[in-house]
Amino acid sequence: MTNQFRQRIQTALADQQLQSALDGNAERRQNAFSAAFDSLPEGRQASRQRAHAVRADVIANLDRYLDQFSANAAANGLIVHFAADGSQAVEIVRKIALETGARLVAKSKTMVGEEIQLNERLESDGLHVVETDLGEYIIQLRGEPPAHIITPAVHLTRAQVGRTFEQELGLPYTTDIPTLTAAARRVLRQTFLDADIGISGVNFGVAATGGLVLVTNEGNGRMCTTIPRIHIALMGLERLVPDLDDLALMLNLLPRSATGQKLSVYTSLIHSPRRPGESDGPLQRHLILLDNGRRDLRLSPLAEALYCIRCGACLNACPVFREIGGHAYTSLDGRPTPYTGPIGSVVSPGLLGMADFGHLARASSLCGACKDACPVDIDLPKLLLRVRAGETNPSAPGPAARANPPAPTHVPYGMRLALNAFSFFARSAGRFAIVQRLGGLFSRLAPASDGWMRLPSFTGWGYRRDFPRLAVRPFSASQLARQLAPDETAKNEPAPLSRTALAGHPASAAPLAIAKPVTSQPSTDLVQRFADELEALGGAAIRCRPEQLSERVLAALQEHAVTTVQAWEEPYFPPGLLDELRLAGIEVTHAADPNIRVGLTGALAGVAETGSLLLPAGPGRPPTASLLPEIHLAVLRGEDIHERLVQALSLPEVRQASSLAIVTGPSRTADIEMTLTIGVHGPKTLIVFILEDHMPELE
């Protein structure tokens, strides 16, 4: 490791505020992670193995899937661009901005954007780029890089955020997290409305449909892809799934691994720009597929790193990341990498250059926690060892002066010397016995306490690592025999049970394996399951007969003192609903208005296992009705509720819609001190009216 890298580690370890923040993040993430996976229908390990097979197939046949995906995306009306590297990707964005006269860019979180330093390059051309994810917005105000893939401001306390908002936005100082979140909502709302271009990342591209999938919780992703007249999506060319069934599998795993949710609040499936008859949506959608070393990485010993779905689970599980945080992961010259933790220690050398980032792989204990946490079962310890050995992508970008240099291993000189010496002595039993005696004697001179010693840091092994004192005498075969011989006191003791014996002993077998969690049988009443899941997320479910609907909707409007609603058009509701609202004095409009407090929509379908609604865009179905207002009322027929997401995604309307939002509860964030706050950029209240023709209990 470099001295600068070590210094960053030492600084992180000494920062008590950072340590507290990282501990809180890891504990909450791990608890949520465990609970969320208990509900997977087929079990976590089976899902991981299936996901691994899907990702392996995509990477092995990447060119075929890319051709299929890009052709379908273009047929849908997306303008598809290919960028060989970051400079080309930035130039494409610049050209689009120039041609459309854009000045203000609203940007949703994108790791590809961080990878190519998009903000800095666009701002140098006079474009104003605003990060709209709460965590990204906070660190943008502070001039800092993200500290975590999922939670960019995980390193900050509420007091620091309060001071930042006071200094940068002129707001009164407060440490109340809902107040801070509401302040960001107010400031960024105008950005969404005024932006010329919305930029987003892409979580998955669906090869069979040419659709883009974006997963968010706050609502800013939907804002950036719905309100500005131009949408630009940045996507690493490896982020593909073959079809919607495979997408359902990934959506079962990604939110659970990232945030402990069964499904994120907003999952957007985007197929095309605004179509004739639609009032919402961008006039143009551009897709930039970025290589930037991915094709070469696919042909290297690190190809498995491309299976990653960017959930951040390995960061939360890694004992090293949990101590030093994301800002400690830098290049040799101190440049931060957007990809940190175990996966970043493989991806950064593979994509951004072994010479600059190869040392990151040494910031690992190789304990295997990252592999156990990975939802697609990437063998990260194996990949980390390959980086340490210098087996990486020889074409990874770097300064032209060192094009394709020999890949360094970043093993400290002292460690290499010690390992070569060990190899020499270990090849001979006689030499090994002599050096062990000498080592035992000399180890008595090393600093130690309680039988443990610390080696000098120049060896590469002594840096924050303790070793037991070496034995002075070799452990000979005769000594081993005496150690293993039973003594007199043990003659009458029962023999210890072996692992084989324990396997057939029910009372003792449990500690040897992780038992599958016992879960209750799912209810056969899909409506009740849907209602239970929705209410667990902070939403409300109101079950009623169709003839009771207008009465229940009016009651909800009166409770919130609302007289104006933005609604879908009449064909998407039971006959007469909107007319009855108008007769009751409610103004009904179909046009977007940021001052309207309530949006009223129908729903294509519901998903019982997650409490989700499927809301397709289309003529008479403006997406803004479920996005801009602070209160969202939705009407769902009981017979349209499906048990699982994969069943709902198989509906033909999913593929046919220009875009579709899967809404799972009110918008939320936990970007400040991992404290859950309801209502960010999307609605803070969600009420679903479930229509049932036969409800005996209501007779």
PEGI-V29775 format. One record per helix or strand of 2 or more residues. SS is the DSSP state (2 for helix, 1 for strand). FROM is the first residue (numbers start at 1). LEN is the number of residues. If there is no record, write none. Layout:
BEGIN
SS;FROM;LEN + SS;FROM;LEN
END
This chain:
BEGIN
2;3;12 + 2;16;22 + 2;44;17 + 2;62;15 + 1;79;5 + 2;86;15 + 1;104;4 + 2;111;5 + 2;118;6 + 1;128;4 + 2;134;9 + 2;158;12 + 2;177;18 + 1;197;4 + 1;204;3 + 1;211;6 + 2;220;7 + 1;230;7 + 1;240;2 + 2;244;16 + 1;266;5 + 1;284;7 + 2;294;5 + 2;303;5 + 2;313;5 + 2;321;4 + 2;326;3 + 2;341;12 + 2;354;9 + 2;369;5 + 2;380;9 + 2;400;3 + 2;413;14 + 2;429;15 + 1;448;2 + 1;452;2 + 2;457;3 + 1;467;2 + 2;477;8 + 2;488;3 + 2;499;5 + 2;506;7 + 2;526;11 + 1;540;5 + 2;546;14 + 1;564;4 + 2;570;3 + 2;577;7 + 1;587;3 + 1;598;4 + 1;605;3 + 1;612;5 + 2;623;4 + 1;631;7 + 2;638;3 + 1;641;2 + 2;645;5 + 2;652;5 + 1;659;5 + 1;668;2 + 1;677;2 + 1;685;7 + 2;696;3
END
